[in-house]
Amino acid sequence: MAIPGFALCARCLARSFNPRSFQASHRKIYTYRLPKSLPSRPVKRHIQSQQFKPFVPPSPSSLPKAAPPKTYRRTRKWSRRLVYLALGLGATYEFDQHFFYASLTRSARTFWLSLIVATDYKINFRAHPLLYDSIQDLHLRNAERLFDLLRTNGGLYLKIGQAIAMQSAILPPEFQKMFSKMFDDAPQNDWKDAEKVIVEDFGKTPEELFGVSFAGEPGKGVMERTARASASVAQVHWARLANGDEVAIKIQKREIAQQVGWDLWTFKVVTRIYTWWFDLPLYSLVPYISERLLLETDFVNEADNAERMGQLVAGESRLRGRVYIPKVYRELSSHRVMTAEWIEGVRLWDKETLTRPWHGGWRQGSPGCRGTPLDPPNRQKIAELIREHPLKEHLKPKRDSWKGSNGSGGLGVSLKDWNIFIRRLPSGKPELVLIDHGLYVQMQPEFRHQYSLFWKSLMTFDNKTIGEIVRSWGINNPDVFASATLMRPYTGGDNSTSAGIKRTMSKQEQRERTYEMQQQMQKGIREVLADEKKWPRELVFIGRNMRIVQGNNQYLGAPVNRIKIMGGWASRSLVDSPDLGYRERLLNFGRHVLFRFVLFSSDVLFYSSKVAQFFGRKQNLEDDMEASMKKVAVDMGFELNHGVFEG
């Protein structure tokens, strides 16, 4: 049997050929035997019967039509889109870095992180968080995220972070500890950037504007190119003008002008989203806060505030001679540059230097105090410093002879108030120097009367008046607001808030109790901001100011009776107010005399605390009030930590 295209089987092959002719033509016969170990079976041999032909490629006409090649259109389309997107993002990033000082990048970073934080709280803020061991871990993680964001973005974000830190006592402890670092000095800009700001605002170089020489030329002034201090939006340089006046030149950081608009817009958008997401009445305060922050970056506004404050101090006999406002050089100031009188003083935080003995001599005050001439710097030494350290020079004389030969002296003053800088008068009394006037709030007469009466009512436990005033401000919880204003527990109310919370608190495990406390805290915020339209916007910054006063007094060991001073000035303002009629002012004077006797009880408590301190007690009156405040706050859902100002 023949198989077409292949070979013949053995049987057919045997039939087709004659064995004799086969043997004749092939003398040698090949026999194949199978190994004995294998079973015997017939041997098949395949023989190609067709004639050999060499391989010939087929003709093109005989081939089928070629299939079209794969173009991968979708892959190529998305690849192009990704390339275009990457190029667009790269170009936008570079453009943003060079022309907008990373404003778009900072806003995008803020939106992204705000979304992460909001989602994290939405998912995990419960008694048993899904992704954390406890609510404390949730707070700690998000506090780190927000702190890193504010420090990375810098500029106005630092200013917002510091404002949050001022009120961080009502935030979870994890936020309090993290945001206490917001008061560290910000990094300063290079001198080239500061110089460009001066040239852009005045059209002159620093040498031409201030009459200084960086080469130490005789007859000209000198100026340090290394900043003496650097804050969130500006840095301060020391200079001595050709006429001998020493000035502090406050130069706004060059990127702030471009960033401030974007930063405030981002702040508004994020607050709007959080207001809706967490059902907290916060957004109505944002436009007012944004307007104040924007004014703080305008140094012409700050110069106006400084001069107005100087006039106020000069016209108030109780402040004159105790408070000083440095002179502003208007001809050397602009919207981004402010030149003011240089002050030789001690920062408020340097408590050790403030209280050490004075070694400066009898009837001598701090250098430059009350017009005392400041000793000029050494010209030869200045030339050497400029030559050896051109960008890190410290040309201003130290002027620390009042510390003594071993540097152990101090101002030797007994503090009676608080502020930023303190210097000693020739009489030996302290003088407070106000150097920062960027953020001022003008109170309307009606609100000022209400706030003064509110403080007076706090001291006399006039709960009816307190309730009427705070409800006219749209606040539904007088107890909480009174305690927040005094910075100590208000014990004259009916304690309805604390009692109500204690009734609703269930005896569950610690995690659930913490969750319930913080739920009550949110409820308390809603009650304080119950009616956003009635809520006075000035209270935002007044509360911030009260927190600074309380923190300073506590840090210095409570040298004054803060509550009495605030209550006394509030009562006195109702007598001196020119907006009130003569008859009403006369009635207020009679009430003020009676109120002075009421304040005597606070003096008894204050001096009892001072006597205890004299005999070795470490805690002061502010510490006692804080401890009481913490106990009350725990029941109200807060956990206070007023140590954020220490250090």
Stockholm file with secondary structure:
# STOCKHOLM 1.0

chainA/1-647         MAIPGFALCARCLARSFNPRSFQASHRKIYTYRLPKSLPSRPVKRHIQSQQFKPFVPPSPSSLPKAAPPKTYRRTRKWSRRLVYLALGLGATYEFDQHFFYASLTRSARTFWLSLIVATDYKINFRAHPLLYDSIQDLHLRNAERLFDLLRTNGGLYLKIGQAIAMQSAILPPEFQKMFSKMFDDAPQNDWKDAEKVIVEDFGKTPEELFGVSFAGEPGKGVMERTARASASVAQVHWARLANGDEVAIKIQKREIAQQVGWDLWTFKVVTRIYTWWFDLPLYSLVPYISERLLLETDFVNEADNAERMGQLVAGESRLRGRVYIPKVYRELSSHRVMTAEWIEGVRLWDKETLTRPWHGGWRQGSPGCRGTPLDPPNRQKIAELIREHPLKEHLKPKRDSWKGSNGSGGLGVSLKDWNIFIRRLPSGKPELVLIDHGLYVQMQPEFRHQYSLFWKSLMTFDNKTIGEIVRSWGINNPDVFASATLMRPYTGGDNSTSAGIKRTMSKQEQRERTYEMQQQMQKGIREVLADEKKWPRELVFIGRNMRIVQGNNQYLGAPVNRIKIMGGWASRSLVDSPDLGYRERLLNFGRHVLFRFVLFSSDVLFYSSKVAQFFGRKQNLEDDMEASMKKVAVDMGFELNHGVFEG
#=GR chainA/1-647 SS CBCTTSCBCHHHHHHHSCHHHHHHHCSSCCCCCCCTTSCCCCCCCCCCCSCCCCCCCCCGGGSCCCCCCCCCHHHHHHHHHHHHHHHHHHHHHHHHHHHSTTHHHHHHHHHHHHHHHHHHHHHHCSSSCSSSSSHHHHHHHHHHHHHHHHHHHCTHHHHHHHHHHHTGGGSCHHHHHHHGGGGSCCCCCCHHHHHHHHHHHHSSCHHHHHTBCTTCCTTSBEECSSCSEECSSEEEEEEECTTSCEEEEEEECTTHHHHHHHHHHHHHHHHHHHHHHHTCCCGGGHHHHHHHHHHHTCHHHHHHHHHHHHHHHHTCTTTBTTEECCCBCGGGCCSSEEEEECCCCEETTCHHHHHSCCCSCTTCCSTTGGGCCCCCCCHHHHHHHHHHCTTSCCCSCCCCGGGTTTTCCCCCCCCCSCCSEEEECTTSCEEEECCCCSCCCCCCHHHHHHHHHHHHHHHHTCHHHHHHHHHHTTCSCHHHHHHHHHTSCCCSSCCHHHHHHHHHCCCCCHHHHHHHHHHHHHHHHHHHTSCTTTSCTHHHHHHHHHHHHHHHHHHTTCCSCHHHHHHHHHHHHHHHCTTSCHHHHHHHHHHHHHHHHHTHHHHHHHHHHHHHHHTTCCCCHHHHHHHHHHHHHHHHTCCCCGGGGCC
#=GC SS_cons         CBCTTSCBCHHHHHHHSCHHHHHHHCSSCCCCCCCTTSCCCCCCCCCCCSCCCCCCCCCGGGSCCCCCCCCCHHHHHHHHHHHHHHHHHHHHHHHHHHHSTTHHHHHHHHHHHHHHHHHHHHHHCSSSCSSSSSHHHHHHHHHHHHHHHHHHHCTHHHHHHHHHHHTGGGSCHHHHHHHGGGGSCCCCCCHHHHHHHHHHHHSSCHHHHHTBCTTCCTTSBEECSSCSEECSSEEEEEEECTTSCEEEEEEECTTHHHHHHHHHHHHHHHHHHHHHHHTCCCGGGHHHHHHHHHHHTCHHHHHHHHHHHHHHHHTCTTTBTTEECCCBCGGGCCSSEEEEECCCCEETTCHHHHHSCCCSCTTCCSTTGGGCCCCCCCHHHHHHHHHHCTTSCCCSCCCCGGGTTTTCCCCCCCCCSCCSEEEECTTSCEEEECCCCSCCCCCCHHHHHHHHHHHHHHHHTCHHHHHHHHHHTTCSCHHHHHHHHHTSCCCSSCCHHHHHHHHHCCCCCHHHHHHHHHHHHHHHHHHHTSCTTTSCTHHHHHHHHHHHHHHHHHHTTCCSCHHHHHHHHHHHHHHHCTTSCHHHHHHHHHHHHHHHHHTHHHHHHHHHHHHHHHTTCCCCHHHHHHHHHHHHHHHHTCCCCGGGGCC
//
